Amino acid sequence: MKVLKLSVDDFCDYHLIAVYTHLQDYKLAYYLNKVLKLHLCREHEKPCLYCPHTQNTYPYYRWEDTLLRVTWHCIANKLSGSQQLEDGFFSTTNTVHYLIDKLKKVDFFLKIDTEGTFNAQQIIAKIQQIPATNAHTVALNTLNIKHKLLFQEC
């Protein structure tokens, strides 16, 4: 009997750009809106981005351009939280949790859902106009299935 395997790559119809910056999420969203002429807005309740360690969700911004049929997502890769130590009342430690552990240097991901043509280099050039910000494309084949499905869900 012939075995057919379903590949997740067949369903990955988005582009992913890694963004490196020291800016806070709201400042990056402001600058992305400015240089890319977007209208990214914060969405607070996104179950797929919930971090049980901090009991919070990763910062997530979204905008859907209905005219061009493009949906933009800005997703933080880092979530900081503080945990109280068991040995004292006032002892806390700051921890950082990553959405994708193997890409710890990435601060944000810009996910673009589009059915039309897409020029990643043009978008990266505009992102690099933001002060102290760098960006590059992420090859989807370097992500594991769990992360591909996570980005597909957003």
Secondary structure, 3 states (H helix, E strand, C coil): CCCCCCCHHHHCCEEEEEEEECCCHHHHHHHHHHHHCCCCEECCCCHHHEECCCCEECCEEEEEECCCCEEEEEEECEEEEEEECCCCCCCEEEEEEECCHHHCCCCEEEEEEECCCCCHHHHHHHHCCCCCEEEEECCHHHCCHHHHHHHHHC
